[in-house]
């Protein structure tokens, strides 16, 4: 129960709390109110009985007590000849009933209470001889006439009071759920309307990503806590956007400015090859090439952060041709595996055409192929397939190798920037940790996804999914298998 309460939203908790508190108050008030009404009605019945007893006391004569000579006035006041709804008895000191109302004729005294002269005693009892459906309030008034003690007993039914209480209880039983329901609906509605600006702020912030901090949350009218929160959020987003813009500008400018000196270093190394130590010239050329590749990757990621990764006018791109071309390149630039083994490259494609930036897509496939060739033991498998996705047909480019694979805990992390697994941190491997990050940025810009998984039989498999642009009728091409050396790349 505690876990549910903590997990419930503010709207639910406010509604439950308000409705529960009101229910406790209403139920408690109902019990107290019914008790007060019952006491008031019972007291009114008792006062009516006392008034009737006092009227009867004035009509009692010594002759009626001594000889039972009940006069017409006493009989009329008591109601001995006609039932008038009041039930009265006059009782002598010896307990004999002198006169009684019509319904009590022949009945013994209704109560054994005997208060003193001018004293009053009351009790609530059931009187089956009258009407057992409701209790009766019996009032006993002590009196004396000509030295003779007697008591007037008056009984008043509480049936009307019980009827009133029943109607009140029924109204409360029907009205309380209606009231609680109305309060619950009102609380749910008002709290929901109060939280609507907060939900708008939350949904807007959720849609703001690290690549686009130019969004702003809506500021509701007024000067309450929610509006001040919105103003603070917009101020924070503005500061973050300014900081991000400055960082991107620095990366882009630094990368752009580094291209010229890097190109100069490579040209100088080529010219000095015959004039200085060849090993030194080769080292300069190799390191400047690595630096040039890193600068190019940084420029591409800077364009991705600015939303300029994909060309403004996308063109049709045949993914099967791109994959086959990269396979040819891998075979041409390949080398021997450790231990003298030769890398085999297998290609299986079907026609698959997408719309996008041909150069960016080709670079993504190249990064995947170089990555697989670098980590493969003896085999790299390339394939292009067509599948039915949730939003329509998609093209799936799979690049797999029979190397050590990627641990499940690192399969999402390797798609981030500057992430390299421990086994690929050697300087000679040439990896910068940007290859798969570039693939992820390019594919995301084309509306696709990248997933790193496990190859059946061992190794890694990277699947690049892109929405198709056409529905060709051609069937899949025959797969081809050749043994060729791999190219150098970094994961």
DOVO-849997 format. One line per 8 residues: number of its first residue (from 1); for each residue x, y, z of N, C-alpha, C. Coordinates in steps of 0.2 Angstrom, whole numbers, always signed. Example, Ala and Ser with C-alpha at 12.3 -4.5 7.8 and 13.67 -1.06 7.14 Angstrom:
! DOVO-849997
1	+66:-28:+39:+62:-22:+39:+66:-16:+39; +64:-11:+35:+68:-5:+36:+64:+0:+39
//
This chain:
! DOVO-849997
1	+4:-6:+0:+0:+0:+0:+4:+6:+0; +10:+6:+4:+14:+12:+4:+18:+13:-2; +20:+7:-6:+23:+8:-12:+18:+11:-17; +12:+8:-17:+7:+11:-22:+6:+19:-21; +5:+21:-14:+4:+28:-13:+10:+32:-15; +16:+30:-14:+22:+33:-17:+22:+34:-24; +20:+28:-28:+20:+28:-35:+15:+32:-38; +9:+33:-35:+4:+37:-37:+6:+44:-39
9	+2:+47:-44:+4:+54:-45:+1:+59:-40; +3:+65:-41:+0:+70:-37:-7:+71:-38; -10:+70:-44:-17:+71:-45:-21:+65:-41; -18:+59:-42:-22:+53:-38:-21:+54:-31; -16:+56:-28:-15:+57:-21:-19:+62:-18; -19:+68:-22:-23:+74:-20:-31:+72:-19; -33:+68:-25:-40:+66:-25:-42:+61:-19; -37:+56:-18:-39:+51:-13:-39:+55:-6
17	-34:+59:-5:-33:+63:+2:-39:+67:+3; -41:+71:-2:-47:+75:-1:-53:+72:+0; -54:+66:-4:-60:+62:-3:-61:+59:+3; -55:+56:+5:-55:+52:+11:-56:+56:+17; -53:+62:+17:-54:+67:+23:-61:+69:+23; -64:+71:+18:-71:+73:+18:-75:+67:+20; -74:+61:+18:-78:+55:+20:-78:+54:+28; -72:+55:+31:-71:+55:+38:-75:+60:+41
25	-75:+66:+39:-79:+72:+42:-86:+71:+41; -88:+69:+35:-95:+68:+34:-98:+62:+38; -95:+57:+38:-97:+51:+42:-98:+53:+50; -92:+56:+52:-92:+58:+59:-98:+63:+60; -98:+68:+56:-104:+73:+57:-111:+70:+57; -111:+65:+52:-118:+61:+52:-120:+58:+58; -115:+54:+61:-116:+51:+67:-118:+56:+73; -114:+61:+73:-115:+66:+79:-122:+70:+77
33	-123:+71:+71:-130:+75:+70:-136:+70:+71; -135:+64:+69:-141:+59:+71:-142:+59:+78; -136:+58:+82:-137:+58:+89:-140:+64:+92; -138:+70:+90:-141:+76:+92:-148:+76:+91; -150:+74:+85:-157:+74:+83:-161:+69:+87; -159:+64:+88:-162:+59:+92:-163:+61:+99; -158:+64:+102:-159:+67:+109:-164:+73:+109; -164:+77:+104:-169:+82:+104:-176:+80:+103
41	-177:+75:+99:-184:+72:+98:-186:+68:+104; -182:+65:+107:-184:+61:+113:-185:+66:+119; -181:+71:+119:-183:+76:+124:-190:+80:+123; -191:+81:+117:-197:+84:+115:-203:+79:+117; -202:+73:+116:-208:+68:+118:-208:+68:+125; -203:+68:+129:-203:+68:+136:-207:+74:+139; -205:+80:+136:-208:+86:+138:-216:+86:+136; -218:+83:+131:-225:+82:+129:-228:+78:+135
49	-225:+72:+136:-228:+68:+142:-228:+72:+148; -223:+76:+150:-223:+79:+156:-229:+85:+156; -230:+88:+151:-236:+93:+150:-242:+89:+151; -243:+84:+148:-249:+80:+149:-250:+77:+156; -245:+75:+159:-245:+73:+166:-247:+79:+171; -245:+85:+170:-247:+91:+174:-254:+93:+173; -257:+92:+167:-264:+93:+166:-268:+88:+169; -266:+82:+169:-270:+77:+173:-270:+78:+180
57	-264:+80:+183:-263:+81:+190:-268:+86:+193; -269:+91:+189:-274:+96:+191:-281:+94:+191; -283:+89:+188:-290:+86:+188:-291:+81:+193; -286:+78:+196:-287:+73:+201:-290:+76:+207; -295:+72:+210:-299:+74:+216:-298:+69:+222; -299:+71:+228:-299:+66:+233:-304:+60:+233; -310:+62:+230:-315:+57:+229:-313:+52:+224; -309:+54:+219:-307:+49:+214:-301:+44:+217
65	-297:+47:+222:-292:+42:+225:-295:+38:+231; -300:+41:+234:-303:+37:+240:-308:+31:+237; -313:+34:+234:-319:+29:+232:-319:+27:+224; -314:+30:+221:-314:+29:+214:-319:+32:+210; -321:+38:+213:-327:+42:+210:-323:+46:+205; -322:+44:+199:-319:+48:+194:-324:+52:+190; -323:+59:+190:-327:+63:+187:-326:+64:+180; -331:+67:+177:-330:+68:+169:-324:+72:+167
73	-323:+77:+171:-317:+81:+169:-310:+77:+169; -309:+73:+174:-303:+68:+174:-303:+63:+169; -309:+60:+168:-310:+56:+162:-308:+59:+155; -311:+65:+155:-309:+68:+148:-302:+70:+148; -299:+72:+153:-292:+74:+152:-287:+68:+151; -289:+63:+154:-285:+56:+154:-287:+53:+147; -292:+54:+144:-294:+51:+138:-297:+44:+139; -301:+43:+144:-303:+37:+146:-309:+35:+142
81	-312:+39:+138:-318:+38:+134:-316:+38:+127; -311:+41:+125:-309:+41:+118:-302:+42:+117; -299:+38:+112:-292:+37:+111:-289:+44:+108; -285:+48:+111:-283:+54:+108:-275:+54:+107; -272:+48:+107:-265:+47:+105:-261:+47:+111; -263:+50:+117:-259:+50:+123:-261:+45:+128; -257:+42:+131:-258:+36:+136:-256:+38:+143; -261:+39:+147:-260:+41:+154:-263:+37:+159
89	-260:+36:+165:-262:+32:+170:-262:+37:+177; -267:+36:+181:-266:+39:+188:-266:+33:+193; -260:+33:+197:-259:+27:+201:-259:+30:+208; -263:+26:+213:-263:+28:+220:-257:+25:+223; -257:+27:+230:-251:+25:+234:-250:+17:+235; -256:+14:+234:-256:+7:+235:-254:+3:+228; -253:+7:+223:-251:+4:+217:-257:+3:+212; -263:+4:+215:-269:+3:+210:-270:+8:+205
97	-272:+7:+199:-273:+12:+194:-280:+14:+195; -281:+21:+196:-287:+24:+197:-291:+25:+191; -287:+28:+186:-290:+29:+179:-285:+29:+174; -286:+27:+168:-281:+27:+163:-285:+28:+156; -281:+30:+151:-283:+31:+145:-286:+25:+141; -289:+25:+136:-293:+20:+133:-288:+14:+132; -282:+15:+129:-278:+9:+127:-275:+6:+133; -275:+9:+139:-272:+6:+145:-277:+3:+150
105	-283:+3:+148:-288:+1:+153:-288:-6:+154; -288:-8:+161:-287:-15:+163:-279:-17:+164; -275:-12:+162:-268:-13:+162:-265:-11:+169; -260:-15:+172:-256:-12:+178:-252:-6:+176; -249:-3:+181:-245:+3:+181:-239:+1:+176; -238:+6:+171:-233:+5:+166:-226:+5:+169; -225:+8:+175:-218:+8:+178:-218:+8:+185; -213:+6:+188:-212:+6:+195:-209:+12:+198
113	-207:+17:+194:-204:+23:+196:-209:+27:+201; -207:+29:+207:-211:+33:+211:-207:+39:+214; -207:+44:+210:-204:+50:+213:-207:+54:+218; -204:+58:+222:-207:+62:+227:-212:+67:+225; -215:+71:+229:-220:+76:+227:-217:+81:+223; -220:+82:+217:-218:+87:+212:-212:+85:+209; -210:+79:+211:-204:+76:+207:-205:+73:+201; -201:+72:+196:-202:+69:+189:-196:+64:+188
121	-199:+58:+186:-194:+53:+184:-196:+50:+177; -191:+48:+173:-192:+46:+166:-188:+40:+165; -190:+36:+160:-187:+30:+157:-190:+29:+150; -185:+26:+146:-187:+23:+140:-188:+16:+140; -194:+13:+138:-195:+6:+138:-199:+4:+132; -199:-2:+131:-203:-5:+126:-210:-7:+129; -216:-5:+126:-222:-7:+129:-226:-11:+124; -225:-18:+124:-229:-22:+119:-236:-21:+120
129	-239:-20:+126:-246:-19:+126:-249:-13:+122; -244:-8:+120:-246:-3:+116:-244:-3:+109; -238:-3:+108:-235:-4:+101:-228:-5:+102; -226:-11:+100:-219:-13:+101:-214:-11:+96; -216:-7:+91:-212:-6:+85:-207:+0:+87; -208:+4:+92:-203:+9:+94:-204:+10:+102; -198:+12:+105:-198:+13:+112:-203:+19:+114; -205:+18:+120:-209:+24:+123:-205:+27:+129
137	-207:+34:+129:-204:+38:+134:-209:+38:+140; -208:+36:+146:-213:+35:+151:-211:+41:+156; -215:+46:+157:-214:+51:+162:-218:+50:+168; -215:+50:+174:-219:+49:+180:-219:+56:+184; -225:+59:+186:-225:+65:+190:-228:+63:+197; -224:+65:+202:-227:+64:+209:-231:+70:+211; -237:+68:+215:-242:+73:+217:-245:+71:+223; -249:+76:+226:-252:+75:+232:-259:+79:+233
145	-264:+76:+235:-270:+80:+235:-274:+78:+242; -276:+83:+246:-279:+81:+252:-275:+76:+257; -268:+77:+256:-264:+72:+260:-264:+65:+257; -266:+64:+251:-266:+58:+248:-261:+58:+242; -256:+53:+242:-251:+53:+237:-253:+49:+231; -251:+52:+225:-253:+48:+219:-248:+50:+214; -248:+46:+208:-243:+48:+203:-247:+48:+196; -245:+52:+192:-247:+52:+185:-242:+50:+180
153	-244:+44:+177:-239:+41:+172:-241:+43:+165; -237:+46:+161:-239:+48:+154:-234:+44:+150; -236:+41:+144:-232:+37:+140:-232:+41:+133; -227:+43:+130:-226:+45:+123:-222:+41:+118; -225:+39:+113:-221:+35:+108:-216:+39:+104; -210:+36:+103:-205:+39:+99:-205:+36:+92; -211:+34:+90:-211:+31:+83:-210:+37:+78; -213:+43:+79:-212:+49:+74:-204:+51:+74
161	-201:+51:+80:-194:+52:+81:-190:+47:+77; -191:+41:+77:-188:+36:+74:-189:+36:+66; -195:+38:+64:-196:+39:+57:-192:+45:+54; -192:+50:+58:-188:+56:+56:-180:+54:+56; -178:+50:+61:-171:+48:+60:-170:+43:+54; -175:+39:+53:-174:+35:+47:-173:+39:+41; -178:+44:+40:-177:+48:+34:-171:+51:+33; -168:+54:+39:-162:+58:+39:-156:+53:+37
169	-156:+47:+40:-151:+42:+39:-151:+40:+31; -157:+39:+29:-158:+37:+22:-155:+43:+17; -156:+49:+19:-154:+55:+15:-146:+55:+15; -144:+54:+21:-136:+54:+22:-133:+48:+18; -136:+42:+18:-134:+36:+15:-133:+37:+7; -138:+41:+5:-138:+42:-2:-134:+48:-4; -135:+54:+0:-131:+60:-2:-124:+60:-1; -121:+56:+4:-114:+55:+6:-110:+53:+0
177	-112:+47:-3:-108:+45:-9:-108:+50:-15; -114:+53:-16:-115:+58:-21:-110:+64:-20; -110:+66:-13:-106:+72:-11:-98:+70:-12; -97:+64:-10:-90:+62:-10:-88:+61:-18; -92:+58:-22:-91:+58:-29:-90:+65:-32; -94:+69:-30:-93:+76:-33:-87:+79:-31; -85:+78:-25:-79:+81:-22:-73:+78:-26; -73:+71:-27:-68:+68:-30:-67:+70:-37
185	-72:+71:-41:-72:+73:-48:-69:+81:-48; -72:+85:-43:-70:+92:-43:-62:+92:-42; -60:+88:-37:-53:+88:-35:-49:+86:-41; -51:+80:-44:-47:+77:-50:-47:+83:-55; -52:+86:-57:-52:+91:-62:-48:+97:-60; -49:+100:-54:-45:+106:-53:-38:+105:-52; -36:+99:-49:-29:+97:-48:-26:+96:-55; -30:+92:-59:-27:+91:-66:-26:+98:-70
193	-31:+103:-69:-30:+109:-73:-24:+113:-70; -23:+112:-63:-17:+115:-60:-11:+112:-62; -11:+106:-63:-5:+102:-65:-4:+102:-73; -9:+105:-77:-8:+105:-84:-2:+109:-86; +0:+115:-83:+6:+118:-85:+12:+114:-84; +12:+111:-78:+18:+107:-76:+19:+101:-81; +13:+98:-83:+14:+93:-88:+16:+95:-95; +14:+101:-97:+17:+105:-103:+24:+106:-102
201	+26:+108:-96:+34:+109:-95:+37:+103:-96; +35:+97:-93:+38:+91:-93:+39:+88:-100; +33:+88:-104:+33:+86:-110:+38:+90:-115; +38:+96:-114:+42:+100:-118:+50:+99:-116; +51:+98:-110:+58:+97:-108:+60:+90:-111; +55:+85:-110:+57:+78:-113:+59:+78:-120; +56:+83:-124:+57:+83:-131:+63:+87:-133; +66:+90:-128:+72:+94:-129:+78:+89:-128
209	+82:+88:-134:+88:+84:-133:+94:+88:-133; +100:+84:-132:+106:+87:-132:+108:+91:-139; +105:+88:-144:+107:+91:-151:+103:+97:-153; +98:+99:-149:+94:+105:-150:+91:+108:-143; +94:+112:-141:+92:+115:-134:+89:+122:-136; +86:+123:-142:+83:+129:-143:+76:+130:-141; +73:+124:-139:+66:+124:-137:+65:+127:-130; +59:+130:-129:+58:+133:-123:+51:+131:-120
217	+50:+130:-114:+44:+128:-110:+39:+134:-110; +33:+132:-111:+27:+137:-111:+27:+140:-104; +26:+147:-103:+25:+150:-97:+18:+152:-96; +15:+149:-91:+8:+150:-90:+7:+157:-87; +1:+160:-88:-1:+167:-86:-1:+167:-78; +0:+173:-76:+1:+174:-68:+8:+174:-66; +8:+174:-59:+14:+175:-56:+15:+170:-50; +13:+164:-51:+13:+159:-46:+19:+154:-47
225	+19:+149:-43:+25:+145:-42:+26:+141:-49; +21:+139:-53:+22:+136:-59:+25:+141:-64; +23:+147:-65:+25:+151:-69:+32:+153:-68; +34:+154:-61:+41:+155:-60:+46:+149:-61; +43:+143:-60:+47:+137:-62:+48:+137:-70; +43:+139:-74:+44:+139:-81:+49:+145:-83; +49:+150:-80:+54:+156:-81:+61:+153:-80; +62:+150:-74:+68:+147:-72:+71:+142:-77
233	+66:+138:-79:+68:+132:-84:+70:+136:-90; +67:+141:-93:+69:+144:-99:+76:+147:-98; +77:+150:-93:+83:+153:-91:+89:+148:-91; +88:+143:-88:+93:+137:-88:+94:+135:-95; +89:+134:-99:+89:+131:-106:+93:+136:-110; +92:+142:-109:+96:+148:-113:+103:+147:-111; +105:+146:-105:+112:+146:-103:+115:+140:-106; +111:+134:-106:+114:+128:-109:+115:+128:-116
241	+110:+132:-119:+111:+132:-127:+117:+137:-128; +118:+142:-125:+124:+147:-126:+130:+143:-125; +130:+139:-120:+137:+135:-118:+138:+130:-124; +132:+126:-126:+133:+121:-131:+135:+124:-138; +132:+130:-139:+134:+133:-145:+141:+135:-145; +144:+138:-140:+151:+140:-139:+155:+134:-140; +153:+128:-137:+157:+122:-137:+158:+120:-144; +152:+119:-148:+152:+117:-155:+156:+122:-159
249	+155:+128:-158:+159:+133:-162:+167:+131:-161; +169:+130:-155:+176:+129:-154:+178:+123:-157; +174:+117:-157:+176:+111:-160:+176:+112:-168; +171:+115:-171:+171:+116:-178:+177:+120:-180; +178:+126:-177:+183:+130:-179:+190:+127:-178; +191:+124:-172:+198:+120:-171:+199:+115:-176; +194:+111:-177:+195:+106:-182:+196:+108:-189; +193:+114:-191:+194:+117:-198:+201:+120:-198
257	+203:+123:-193:+210:+126:-193:+215:+121:-193; +214:+115:-190:+219:+110:-190:+220:+106:-196; +215:+107:-201:+216:+103:-207:+222:+106:-211; +223:+112:-212:+229:+115:-216:+235:+113:-213; +237:+114:-206:+243:+111:-204:+244:+104:-205; +239:+100:-204:+240:+93:-205:+241:+91:-212; +238:+94:-216:+240:+93:-224:+247:+95:-225; +249:+101:-222:+256:+103:-223:+261:+98:-220
265	+260:+95:-215:+264:+90:-212:+264:+84:-216; +259:+82:-219:+259:+76:-223:+263:+77:-230; +262:+83:-232:+266:+85:-239:+273:+85:-237; +275:+88:-231:+282:+89:-229:+285:+82:-228; +281:+77:-225:+284:+71:-224:+285:+67:-231; +281:+68:-236:+282:+65:-242:+288:+68:-246; +289:+75:-245:+295:+78:-248:+301:+76:-245; +301:+76:-238:+307:+74:-235:+309:+67:-234
273	+305:+63:-237:+306:+56:-237:+313:+54:-240; +316:+57:-245:+322:+56:-248:+328:+60:-245; +326:+64:-240:+331:+69:-237:+333:+67:-230; +328:+64:-226:+329:+63:-219:+328:+55:-218; +328:+53:-212:+328:+46:-210:+321:+44:-213; +321:+39:-217:+314:+36:-220:+309:+34:-214; +312:+31:-209:+307:+29:-204:+304:+35:-200; +308:+40:-199:+305:+46:-197:+300:+49:-201
281	+301:+50:-208:+296:+52:-212:+290:+48:-212; +291:+41:-212:+285:+37:-212:+281:+38:-205; +284:+39:-200:+281:+40:-194:+277:+47:-194; +280:+52:-197:+277:+59:-197:+270:+58:-202; +271:+54:-207:+266:+53:-212:+260:+49:-209; +262:+44:-205:+257:+40:-202:+253:+44:-197; +257:+47:-192:+253:+51:-187:+249:+57:-190; +252:+60:-195:+248:+66:-198:+241:+63:-201
289	+242:+57:-204:+236:+53:-207:+231:+52:-202; +233:+49:-196:+229:+48:-190:+225:+55:-188; +229:+60:-187:+227:+66:-185:+222:+69:-190; +223:+68:-197:+219:+70:-202:+212:+67:-201; +212:+60:-200:+206:+56:-199:+202:+59:-193; +205:+60:-188:+202:+62:-182:+199:+69:-183; +202:+74:-186:+200:+80:-188:+193:+80:-192; +194:+75:-197:+188:+74:-201:+182:+71:-198
297	+183:+67:-193:+178:+64:-189:+175:+69:-185; +179:+74:-182:+176:+79:-177:+172:+84:-181; +174:+86:-187:+170:+90:-191:+164:+87:-193; +164:+81:-195:+157:+77:-196:+153:+77:-190; +155:+76:-184:+151:+76:-179:+149:+83:-177; +153:+88:-178:+150:+95:-177:+145:+96:-182; +145:+94:-188:+139:+95:-193:+133:+91:-190; +134:+85:-187:+129:+82:-185:+125:+85:-179
305	+129:+88:-175:+126:+92:-169:+122:+98:-171; +124:+101:-177:+121:+107:-180:+115:+105:-184; +114:+98:-185:+108:+96:-190:+110:+97:-197; +117:+97:-199:+119:+98:-206:+122:+92:-208; +121:+86:-205:+124:+80:-207:+121:+77:-214; +115:+78:-215:+112:+75:-221:+111:+81:-226; +112:+80:-232:+111:+85:-237:+104:+87:-237; +103:+94:-239:+97:+97:-240:+92:+94:-245
313	+95:+91:-250:+91:+88:-255:+93:+81:-256; +90:+76:-252:+93:+69:-252:+91:+66:-259; +96:+61:-260:+95:+58:-267:+94:+50:-265; +92:+47:-271:+91:+39:-270:+98:+36:-269; +98:+31:-265:+105:+28:-263:+103:+20:-264; +107:+16:-268:+106:+9:-268:+111:+6:-263; +108:+4:-257:+112:+1:-252:+116:-5:-254; +113:-9:-258:+116:-15:-260:+122:-14:-264
321	+122:-8:-268:+128:-7:-272:+133:-4:-267; +131:+0:-262:+136:+3:-257:+139:-3:-254; +136:-8:-251:+139:-13:-247:+143:-17:-252; +142:-19:-258:+146:-22:-263:+152:-19:-264; +152:-12:-265:+158:-8:-266:+162:-8:-260; +160:-8:-254:+164:-8:-248:+167:-15:-247; +164:-20:-249:+166:-27:-249:+173:-27:-254; +172:-24:-260:+177:-24:-264:+183:-21:-261
329	+182:-15:-258:+187:-11:-255:+191:-15:-250; +187:-18:-246:+190:-22:-240:+194:-28:-243; +192:-31:-248:+196:-36:-251:+203:-33:-254; +202:-27:-257:+208:-24:-261:+213:-22:-256; +211:-19:-250:+215:-17:-245:+217:-21:-239; +215:-28:-240:+215:-32:-234:+222:-35:-233; +223:-39:-228:+230:-41:-226:+229:-48:-223; +234:-51:-221:+234:-58:-218:+232:-57:-210
337	+228:-62:-208:+227:-62:-201:+232:-65:-197; +232:-64:-190:+238:-67:-186:+238:-75:-187; +244:-77:-188:+245:-84:-189:+245:-86:-196; +244:-81:-201:+245:-83:-208:+238:-84:-211; +232:-84:-207:+226:-85:-209:+224:-79:-214; +219:-81:-219:+217:-76:-224:+210:-74:-222; +208:-68:-222:+201:-66:-220:+197:-67:-226; +191:-70:-224:+186:-72:-230:+180:-67:-229
345	+178:-64:-235:+173:-59:-235:+167:-62:-238; +161:-63:-235:+155:-65:-238:+150:-60:-239; +147:-59:-245:+142:-54:-246:+135:-57:-249; +130:-55:-246:+123:-57:-248:+119:-51:-248; +116:-49:-254:+112:-43:-254:+106:-44:-258; +101:-40:-257:+95:-39:-261:+94:-32:-263; +91:-30:-268:+90:-23:-270:+87:-19:-264; +90:-14:-262:+87:-10:-257:+88:-3:-258
353	+83:+2:-259:+85:+9:-261:+82:+13:-255; +86:+18:-253:+84:+22:-248:+85:+29:-251; +82:+34:-247:+84:+41:-249:+88:+44:-243; +93:+48:-245:+97:+51:-240:+104:+54:-243; +109:+55:-239:+115:+57:-242:+119:+52:-243; +121:+51:-250:+125:+45:-252:+132:+45:-249; +135:+51:-248:+142:+50:-245:+142:+48:-238; +137:+51:-234:+136:+49:-227:+135:+42:-226
361	+130:+39:-230:+128:+32:-229:+134:+28:-231; +138:+30:-237:+144:+26:-239:+149:+26:-233; +150:+31:-230:+155:+32:-224:+152:+27:-218; +146:+27:-217:+143:+23:-212:+145:+16:-213; +143:+13:-219:+145:+6:-221:+152:+5:-221; +156:+10:-223:+163:+9:-223:+166:+8:-216; +163:+12:-211:+165:+12:-204:+164:+5:-201; +158:+2:-203:+156:-4:-200:+160:-10:-203
369	+162:-9:-210:+166:-15:-213:+173:-14:-210; +176:-8:-209:+183:-8:-207:+183:-10:-199; +177:-9:-196:+177:-11:-189:+177:-18:-188; +173:-22:-192:+172:-29:-192:+179:-32:-195; +182:-29:-200:+188:-32:-202:+194:-32:-197; +194:-27:-193:+199:-26:-188:+198:-31:-183; +192:-33:-181:+191:-37:-175:+190:-45:-177; +189:-46:-184:+187:-53:-186:+193:-57:-185
377	+191:-64:-184:+197:-69:-184:+198:-71:-191; +193:-74:-195:+194:-76:-201:+189:-74:-206; +183:-71:-203:+177:-71:-208:+174:-64:-206; +172:-61:-211:+167:-55:-211:+161:-56:-216; +155:-55:-213:+149:-56:-217:+145:-50:-218; +144:-48:-224:+140:-42:-226:+133:-45:-229; +128:-41:-227:+121:-43:-230:+117:-37:-230; +113:-37:-235:+107:-32:-236:+101:-36:-236
385	+96:-35:-232:+90:-38:-232:+84:-33:-232; +78:-35:-234:+72:-31:-233:+67:-34:-228; +65:-30:-224:+61:-33:-218:+55:-28:-218; +50:-31:-214:+44:-27:-213:+44:-24:-206; +45:-17:-205:+45:-14:-199:+39:-11:-196; +38:-9:-190:+32:-6:-188:+29:+0:-192; +33:+3:-195:+31:+9:-199:+31:+8:-206; +33:+2:-209:+33:+1:-216:+40:-4:-217
393	+41:-5:-224:+47:-9:-226:+53:-5:-224; +58:-9:-222:+65:-6:-220:+70:-10:-223; +76:-7:-224:+82:-11:-227:+86:-12:-221; +89:-18:-220:+93:-20:-215:+100:-21:-217; +105:-18:-215:+112:-19:-217:+115:-22:-211; +118:-28:-212:+121:-32:-206:+128:-33:-208; +133:-31:-203:+140:-32:-204:+142:-36:-198; +144:-43:-199:+146:-47:-193:+153:-50:-194
401	+156:-51:-189:+163:-54:-189:+163:-60:-184; +168:-64:-184:+169:-70:-180:+174:-69:-175; +175:-62:-173:+180:-60:-168:+177:-61:-161; +180:-58:-156:+178:-59:-149:+171:-56:-147; +168:-52:-151:+162:-50:-150:+162:-44:-145; +156:-41:-144:+155:-36:-139:+151:-38:-133; +154:-37:-127:+150:-39:-121:+143:-36:-121; +138:-39:-118:+131:-36:-118:+131:-30:-114
409	+135:-29:-109:+135:-23:-105:+138:-17:-109; +141:-18:-115:+145:-12:-118:+141:-11:-125; +136:-15:-127:+133:-14:-134:+130:-8:-135; +127:-4:-130:+125:+2:-131:+130:+8:-130; +135:+6:-126:+140:+11:-125:+145:+12:-130; +146:+7:-134:+151:+7:-140:+148:+12:-145; +142:+14:-145:+139:+19:-150:+140:+26:-148; +143:+27:-142:+144:+34:-140:+151:+36:-142
417	+152:+42:-142:+159:+45:-144:+164:+44:-140; +170:+43:-143:+177:+42:-139:+176:+36:-134; +172:+31:-136:+172:+25:-132:+176:+19:-136; +180:+16:-132:+184:+10:-135:+184:+5:-130; +184:-1:-132:+184:-7:-127:+191:-8:-125; +192:-11:-119:+199:-12:-117:+204:-15:-122; +202:-20:-125:+206:-23:-130:+208:-19:-136; +205:-14:-137:+206:-10:-143:+209:-3:-142
425	+213:-3:-136:+216:+3:-134:+223:+4:-136; +226:-1:-139:+233:-1:-142:+233:+5:-147; +239:+8:-146:+240:+14:-151:+240:+11:-158; +243:+6:-159:+244:+3:-166:+237:+1:-169; +232:+0:-165:+226:-2:-168:+223:+4:-172; +225:+10:-171:+222:+16:-174:+215:+18:-173; +212:+16:-168:+205:+18:-166:+205:+24:-162; +200:+28:-164:+198:+34:-160:+192:+34:-156
433	+188:+29:-157:+182:+28:-153:+176:+32:-156; +177:+35:-163:+172:+39:-166:+169:+35:-172; +171:+29:-174:+168:+26:-180:+161:+24:-179; +159:+20:-174:+152:+18:-173:+148:+24:-171; +151:+29:-167:+147:+35:-165:+145:+39:-172; +149:+39:-177:+147:+42:-183:+142:+38:-186; +142:+32:-186:+137:+27:-189:+130:+29:-186; +130:+29:-179:+124:+31:-175:+121:+37:-177
441	+125:+43:-178:+123:+49:-180:+120:+49:-187; +123:+46:-192:+121:+46:-198:+114:+42:-199; +114:+37:-196:+108:+33:-196:+102:+36:-193; +103:+39:-187:+98:+43:-184:+96:+49:-188; +100:+52:-192:+98:+58:-196:+94:+55:-202; +95:+49:-204:+91:+46:-209:+84:+43:-207; +83:+43:-200:+77:+40:-197:+78:+33:-196; +84:+30:-195:+85:+23:-194:+87:+22:-187
449	+89:+16:-186:+92:+13:-180:+98:+9:-181; +102:+9:-176:+108:+4:-176:+108:+0:-169; +109:-6:-170:+109:-11:-164:+116:-15:-165; +119:-16:-159:+125:-20:-159:+123:-27:-155; +124:-32:-158:+122:-38:-156:+127:-44:-156; +125:-50:-156:+129:-56:-156:+128:-60:-162; +133:-62:-166:+133:-66:-172:+132:-73:-170; +127:-77:-173:+126:-84:-172:+133:-87:-173
457	+135:-91:-168:+141:-95:-168:+147:-91:-165; +146:-85:-163:+151:-81:-160:+153:-75:-164; +155:-70:-160:+157:-64:-164:+152:-58:-163; +153:-52:-166:+149:-47:-166:+145:-46:-172; +139:-43:-172:+135:-41:-177:+131:-35:-176; +133:-30:-181:+130:-23:-181:+124:-23:-186; +118:-21:-184:+113:-21:-189:+111:-13:-189; +111:-11:-196:+109:-4:-197:+102:-4:-201
465	+97:-1:-198:+90:-2:-201:+88:+5:-204; +86:+6:-210:+84:+12:-213:+78:+11:-217; +73:+16:-217:+67:+15:-221:+68:+15:-228; +64:+10:-231:+65:+10:-239:+62:+15:-242; +64:+16:-248:+61:+22:-253:+57:+19:-258; +58:+12:-260:+54:+9:-265:+52:+2:-264; +49:-1:-268:+47:-8:-267:+49:-12:-274; +55:-14:-275:+57:-17:-281:+55:-24:-281
473	+54:-26:-287:+51:-33:-288:+57:-38:-289; +63:-36:-289:+69:-40:-290:+70:-45:-284; +72:-51:-285:+73:-55:-279:+80:-54:-276; +82:-58:-271:+88:-57:-268:+94:-60:-273; +99:-56:-273:+105:-59:-277:+108:-65:-273; +112:-68:-277:+115:-74:-274:+121:-72:-270; +122:-75:-264:+128:-73:-260:+134:-75:-263; +139:-72:-261:+146:-73:-264:+151:-74:-258
481	+155:-78:-259:+160:-80:-253:+167:-80:-256; +172:-76:-254:+179:-76:-256:+183:-75:-250; +189:-77:-251:+194:-77:-245:+199:-71:-247; +198:-65:-243:+202:-60:-245:+205:-57:-238; +211:-53:-238:+213:-50:-232:+209:-44:-230; +209:-42:-224:+205:-37:-221:+208:-30:-222; +204:-25:-220:+208:-18:-220:+208:-16:-213; +212:-11:-211:+213:-9:-204:+208:-4:-202
489	+205:-5:-197:+200:+0:-194:+199:+0:-187; +195:+4:-184:+194:+4:-177:+187:+3:-175; +186:+0:-170:+179:-1:-167:+177:+6:-164
//
